[in-house]
Amino acid sequence: MYNNPSTRNLAYAPTPYAYPATNTLSARINLDEEVKLADSAAERDLIDSLAEIYSIIRTLDGLEKAYIKDALPEIEYSDMCSKLLKQYRSILNDENVAREFGDLDTFTQKWDIECPRAKERLKVGLSSVETITVAKATPGSTAPQGNLSGSLILAATENFITFLDALRLNMFSKTQLHPILSDVIQSVNKVTDQDFENRGKIIQWLITLNQMKTSEELSEEQARDLAFDMEQAYNGFKSIIQ
């Protein structure tokens, strides 16, 4: 004889997670219905344009990294970089896109984009590298004064940005700042021996760090002064390479 189903033993032991089924939970949306990201064609175009800008920034940052490592020739870099910059400017010519975009710093912060090299290239354009590349590619042409190298300029730019980022991250110790600041002045010297605004400040701060003990750190006031001086030195450096 079969046991009464109501008294039949369970085939498994109950666990703390064996909650009884309830009918209180139910889907509030139709799972078979397509989810719309935009309510109109104009809104969809705006989203697509912002996505394109995001993609351009990411691609440009990878391009800058490859160029710094000499992974591609200057002419190829210049062509690809020029194309990306033109696409970027063309997309932002649309007033609706520009309004939603705001500015580069706001956009990258909103979407958590850590691409300092791409941001710098978008801000300064291609003029410095473009001039060098054209001069090298044209027979009989003369390179800019000092025979500047695009890869050296980018390396110096990267070192400036790295140092300023370190200060923003509250890296104030001698052991953290001294090696990076040494890289800054060495890379700048490889680009040009021409004097520019606040170039001397770089040397002064390097001397200050040299005189500190290994365990010492800059005060917050010193760090603010250092950041200001380095921003000015960076602007001065850019003014002579453009």
N, C-alpha and C positions, 0 to 999 in steps of 0.2 A: 504494500500500500504506500501511496505517496503521502508525504507530510503536507499538512496544510501550508500553503504559500505564506500565510501570515506568520507562521511560527518557524519557517525554514531558516537555518543558520546562514549568516552572511558569509560570502566566499572570501571576504577580506576583513582585516581588522580596521575599525574606524580610526581616523587620524584627526589631529587638531584642525587640519585643512579641509576636512570633508564637510563643507557647509551645505546646508539644505538648499535646494533650488528655490528661487523665488521668482515671482513675476513682476517685481517692482522695477527691474531694469529692462529698458527696451531702447532700441535705436531711435534716435530723434531725427535722423536723416535717412533718406533712401540710399542704401548702399549701392544700388545699381545706377544711381543718377550721377552724371559727370559733374565734378566740382569745377565751377568757373572761377578763374583767378581774376578775371576782368569782366565788367558789366557792359563794356562798349569797345568798339574797335579802336577808338582813340586811347582808351586806358590800356588796352593790350599793347598798342604801339609804344606807349610810354614805358611800360614795364620791359618790353623788348630792348628799347634804347638804353635804359639803365643797366640791363644785363650785359649789353654790348660794352658799355663803359667799364663795367666790372671786369669783363674778360680782357679788355685792352690793357688795363692796369696790371693784371696778373701776367699776361703775356709779355708786356714790356719789362717787367721786373726780371723775368726769366731771361729775356734777351740781354739785359744789362749784365746779369751775372755771367752769362756765356761770353760776352765780349770782354769783360774784365779778366776772365781766365784764358783769353786768346783762343777760344773755342771756335771762332768764326772770323773771317777777314773783315777789315774795316769797311770796305765798300759794301759787302753784303749786310753788315750791321747797319750802315747808314741807310741803305735802301729800305730795309725792314722797319727800322725805327721811324724813318720819315713817313712811311705808309701808315703806321699805327698812330702817329701824331696827327696826321691829316684826318684819319677816321675819327679820332677823339674830338678834334675841333669841329668837324662836320656835324657830328651828332649833337654837340652842344650849341650849334647854331639855331636849333629849334628852341623857341622861347619856353615852351612847356617843359621840355627836358631840362633846360638850364635852370628853371625855377625849382623843379623837384630835386635836381642835383645839388644846388646850393653852391658849394665850393669844394675843392679837392680834399682839403683836410676834414671837412664835415662828412663828406661822403665816405672816405676811408675809415673814419672813426665809427660811423653808423654801421657799416657792414664789416667791421673788424678786419680790415685789410692791412697787413704789415708788409708794405712794399716800399721802403724808403728810397731805393734806387729809382723805381718807376716814378714816384712822386716828384723826385728832384728833376728827372728828365722832362716830365710834363710841365714843370714850372719854368725851367730854363730853355726848353726847346732843344733843337739839334744844332744850333749855329756853331758852337765850338767844335764839335766833331765833324760836322758837315764841311766846314772850311778846310780842315786838315785833310779829309778824305778826298775832296775834289782836287786839292793841290797835289796830292800823291798820284791821283789817277790821271791827271792831265799831263801829256808829254811837254817838257820844256817849262812847266810851271814851277813856281817857287813856293816852298812850304812856308807857313807863318814863321815870324821871328822866333829864333830859338829852336826851330824844328820840333814843335810840340807834338807829342804823341797822344792820340785820343785815349788809349788805354791808360796812360799815366795820369791824364786829367781825371778820368773816371775813378782811378784808384785813390787819388787825392780827395775827390769828392766823397767817396765812400768812407774814407777815414774821418773826414770832418763830421759826417752824419753819425758815424759810430760813436765818436767822442761826445757829441751833443746828446745822443740817445742815452749814453752812460750817465750823464749828469741828470737827465730827466728821470732816470731809474734810481736816483739817489746813491750812485756809486761815487763816494767821496774819498776813498782811501788812496794813499800813494801807490800801493801795489796794483790797484785797479786802473787808475788814471794815467800813471806815468808811461806805461808801454804804449797805450793808445795815442797819447799826445806826441810821443816820439815818432810813431808811425805817421802822424799828421805832418809834422815838420819835414820829415825825410821825404815823404811823397810830394810835398809842395816844392821842395828843393829840386826834385827831379823834373818838375814841370817848368819852373822858371826861377831865375835869380833876381827878377825884377821886384822892386819893393811895392807893396800895396798896403792899404789901410789896415792898421792893427797887426801887421805881420810881426812886428817887434813884440807884441803882447804874447804871441805864442811862445817865443823864446823866454820872455820873463816868467811866464807860468811854468815852463819846463824847469827853469832854474829854481823856482819856488818849490816845486815838487821834489827836485833833487835834494834840496836842503832839509826836507822833512824826514823824520824817522820812518822806518818801514811800517810801524804800527800806527802812525798818525793818520788823521783824516782832516779834510777841509771842514771848516765851519759852514753853516748854511749861508752866511753872508758871503764868505769867500766863494762858495759854489755858485751863488747868483752872479757875482762879479765875473767869475771865470766863464760862465755860460754867456753872459753879455759880450765879453771881449771876444770869445770864439765865434759868436754869431756875426759880429762886426768883421772879424778876420775872414770868415767864410764869404761874406758879401764882397769884401775887398778882393779876395781871390777870384771870385766869379767875374768881377768887373774887368779883370785883365785877360781873361781867357775867352770872352765872348766877342 
